[in-house]
Amino acid sequence: MNNAAPLRSATKADPVITEIVRNCLIAATEEMKTNLMRTAYNMIIYEALDFTVGLFDAEGNILSIGLGLPMFIRGIADTIRAKLKHFGPDGIEPGDILLTNDAYITGSHLNHMTFSVPIFHDGRLVAFSGCMAHWPDIGGTLDGITTDIFSEGLQMPIVKAYRRGVPNEEILSIIQMNVRLPERAMGDLRAQIASVKTGEKRFLEMLRKYGCDEVLAAIDDIMAQSEARARERVRAFPDGVFEAESFMDDDGVAAGQRVPIRVKIIVAGDQMTIDLTDVSQQVSGFYNSGETAGKSCCGVAFKCLTSPLDLPINEGQFRALDIILPPGRVVSAVKPAAMRMWMTYPMTIVDTVFKALSPALPERVMAGHHADLLVGRVNGRRPKDNSFYIYLGGLIGGGWGAKHDSDGRNATIAMNDGDTHNGPSEQVEAKYPLLVERYALRPDSGGAGVFRGGLGTEQVVQARADIRFNAQIDRVKCRPWGLFGGLPAAGNGVAIHRFGEDEHNFPSGKAFNLVLHSGDAYILRSGGGGGFGSPLERDLAALENDVHQGYVTREAAERHYGAVFVGDDFVLDRSATERRRAEMRAQGLPVPEPDAPPSEDEHRGHNHPHPRAAAHEHLTEEERLVMALSHRCCS
């Protein structure tokens, strides 16, 4: 983080103007966000909201970020600083629109095209408007694993997409030539430009209405207030050195070889230091991310701990944070490291920061969460017109960890992506030859505890024509942990179910370059959140409700919570339950079960073989549909 407060204005801030400016910044970035959603061509932007917009000062410091992906918290800011360094103070002019998707600058994969507009007032550069958004296709291979950046698509260095308000046709032509669906890519490009120009317009309106020096002074005051609040909250934390370790399953290349995530946090007075020196070295597979992502991990954790609800998100909130992050780690990777699945490891780093601080701050942290986006990459051709499509499926949400006073959230997108949404089933079915057979909560997937972890989900998607499917899921075996006696949650999982055959699980969570035919299905299962506190202390009325709602099965309630039921009802025998709980405490129960892939047994019908029809290849599409549904979800 940049701890130096920039010199802005000698004008004394007016408190009324300061509050107006605070809300103007928030409103401007929300309007940028809305305009992008309304004009984007690809569902991952307008439905999933895989983007972030923001306003920044003339040095690239954050003024306000529109709520979106927390892990972009530094992405646009560091990219603007890189652009300033590249062009120099005199190399940027009014009307320029700066562009890059350099993974080692943005910290993420090449799919994130990042646009910035310099904002000039009376010939002086005063701010930037920026937008980083996900393009489903940026060239490169679609299937399998990548082991270097060159196979992942078009690398766009820092360039001017517009010069003095005029499109740079050579740059635009390079983009169009390197993507499979140029009309959609250029539609998203125009949408991002509309978004950043909206930010420029609103910022200039604010300067004209209230005066440039007055606005800059107000911004200075907002940042100082944010810094003061963050430092006050850090001072309330116990001083000390706190460490924790967790693991990822593997990097997709060295199957089964766990990847260590080790963090150290130092709290001294009103300053916190997060040291990621002992995070794993960059890996051979495509789970690496750049230094910007590593700094974002620290920033997200720090903001959650010190100023989770404070808006606007600005640079002042991070001046009490120092980061130690040597190059060459999985979150500070250097070229030519592969970056396609950049977002997976940072989530667990944030979780591990909370884990390290749990002994000191039990009321400000949560247990581990499912920590994966559960991405299913699908591509193919639509039967009706043979048009090619790319669908980034999944993002189905999973369980978040329980806290000291509440259960974890069910079916919530992983921390990395914040406001990102799942793709509505109706949209998926309308746009692609896919049928969402099932999308439901997973019973028993949340870790048991006095407060239960949130539940994961299961999504079953049937191919209605030939598709190619890839999944790169982690934390299958390294499951979300519980805290203070809470039990770990179920891990993530992926499976396929071919028509007329048994389900096939992928124990590593990685499934590459699979062709699914009509009637086949892919299955994504998200893990839950870890429990908080001993399950034997859970309120009995809450446990009854869990079983009644189907969140916890009777078997799990008996095994983990010491439940004794009256007959076949969901009603607990309270006296017998208390006696059973006392016996379990004396025996040191319950204990966590060994890390393992998700069980197939818990899923209705999934393990029952379906007799292969002798001539099933001759069935009509309607007959295949009925047979597939009757076996997987409607029997």
Salt bridges, closest charged atoms under 4 A:
GLU19 OE2 - ARG22 NH2 2.83
GLU31 OE1 - ARG202 NE 2.66
ASP50 OD1 - HIS112 NE2 3.88
ASP50 OD2 - HIS134 ND1 3.36
ASP57 OD2 - ARG8 NH2 2.54
ASP78 OD1 - ARG74 NE 3.65
ASP78 OD1 - ARG81 NH1 2.98
ASP78 OD2 - LYS295 NZ 2.78
GLU93 OE2 - ARG164 NH2 3.00
ASP96 OD2 - LYS160 NZ 2.79
ASP122 OD2 - HIS121 ND1 3.55
ASP137 OD1 - ARG180 NH1 2.57
ASP143 OD2 - ARG468 NE 3.68
GLU200 OE1 - LYS197 NZ 2.74
GLU205 OE1 - ARG202 NH1 3.00
ASP220 OD1 - ARG8 NE 3.69
GLU227 OE2 - ARG231 NE 3.00
GLU227 OE1 - ARG319 NH1 3.11
GLU245 OE2 - ARG262 NE 2.46
ASP250 OD1 - LYS510 NZ 3.11
ASP270 OD1 - ARG231 NH1 3.45
ASP270 OD2 - ARG235 NH1 3.59
ASP310 OD2 - ARG229 NE 3.24
ASP310 OD2 - ARG233 NH1 2.99
GLU315 OE2 - ARG74 NH2 2.95
GLU315 OE2 - ARG81 NH2 3.60
ASP351 OD2 - HIS369 ND1 2.83
ASP405 OD2 - HIS404 NE2 3.57
ASP407 OD2 - ARG452 NH2 3.52
ASP407 OD2 - ARG538 NH2 2.94
ASP419 OD2 - LYS33 NZ 3.42
GLU437 OE2 - ARG632 NH2 2.62
GLU458 OE1 - ARG438 NE 2.45
GLU458 OE2 - ARG525 NE 2.79
GLU458 OE2 - HIS603 ND1 2.89
GLU458 OE2 - HIS606 ND1 3.78
ASP466 OD1 - HIS517 ND1 2.87
ASP474 OD2 - LYS510 NZ 2.98
GLU501 OE2 - ARG612 NH2 2.42
GLU503 OE2 - ARG525 NH1 2.99
GLU503 OE1 - HIS606 ND1 3.34
ASP520 OD2 - ARG498 NH1 3.32
GLU537 OE2 - ARG585 NH2 3.00
GLU544 OE2 - ARG574 NH1 3.08
ASP546 OD2 - ARG452 NE 3.31
ASP546 OD2 - ARG538 NE 3.00
GLU583 OE1 - ARG580 NH1 3.67
GLU593 OE2 - ARG559 NE 3.28
GLU593 OE2 - HIS560 NE2 3.83
ASP595 OD1 - ARG479 NE 3.10
GLU602 OE2 - ARG442 NH2 2.98
GLU602 OE2 - HIS603 NE2 3.25
GLU617 OE1 - HIS616 ND1 3.94
GLU617 OE2 - HIS618 NE2 3.75
GLU621 OE1 - ARG464 NH2 3.51
